Amino acid sequence: MTQTAVDSVEAKVRRLAKAHDVTAELDDMSRMAVTITRMAGDVVELDDIERLLVNLKRKGVLSKSEILTLQGEFLQEKKRVKKRFEIK
């Protein structure tokens, strides 16, 4: 099936977030986690979809296993798109 025949993971996550009034905004706890991570010498940058997944979990809309499955599918989707646009 082509990407147009099946909803992208991104579209599914955005629709789910909209239906439950969830945004990709960082809350105080997330900002603190980013700061601690940077102080430890690591940099973890979540994109909007990954932040939506975290916030959907926090709100109780998705379980941990559901967000892990969706994030895995999302990362595979991003990889396929990136490959499609790479210059050879």
N, C-alpha and C positions, 0 to 999 in steps of 0.2 A: 504494500500500500504506500501511496505517496504521502508526503507531509500534509498536502491539502485534503486528502481523503480522511485523515485522522487528526484530531485535535492535537496540537503540540502540548507538551507538559506545561510550558510557560502559560499557554492560554487557559489550561485547566486550573492551574494554581491561581492565576489572576481572577478567574471567575469565582472560585471557592473563597478567596480572600474578600472579594467584593460582596458576596452573599452574606458573609459573616462580619462585615465592617472591620476587617483587619488590614492594616497598612504595613509598609516596609520600613516605617520609621524606627529608629533605634530608641529604646527606652533607657532609663537610667542604668538598669542592670546590664544591658548590652554595651552601653558606653563604658561602664566600669570593666567589663570583660575585655573589651578592645584595648583599654589602657593597660590592664594587667598583662595581657598577651604581648603588647609592644614592649613593656618594661622587661619582660622575660627574653626579649630579643627576637621574638617571632612576629610575623605580620600575617594576619588572616583577614582577607577582604571578602566579605560576602556580597554577592550582587543582590539586586532587588528580589529576585525569585527565591534565593536562599534565605533572605531575611523574612520574606512572606512565609516560607515554610516554618521557620523558627517561631514566628509570631502565631501562626495557626496552631502549632503544638502548644504554645504557652496558653492560648485561649481554650484549649481542650477540643479543638475541631478535629485535629489529626493525632494519631498515636505516634509514638517514636518509630515503630516499624513502618508506618505509612509514610512519614517524612523521609526516612532513609530510602525507601523504595522510590519515592518521587524524586528525591535528589539524585539518586543513581541514574534514573531515566533521564533527568534533566541534563546531567553531565554528559551522558552518551549522546543526547540530542545536540548539545553544544559542540561536541567533538565532530559529529557528522557534518554539521553546518560549516564548521571551521575548515574541515577537509575539502568540502565542496568549493570553497572560495580561495584555497591556497593556490599560489602561483607555482607552476611546475617548471 
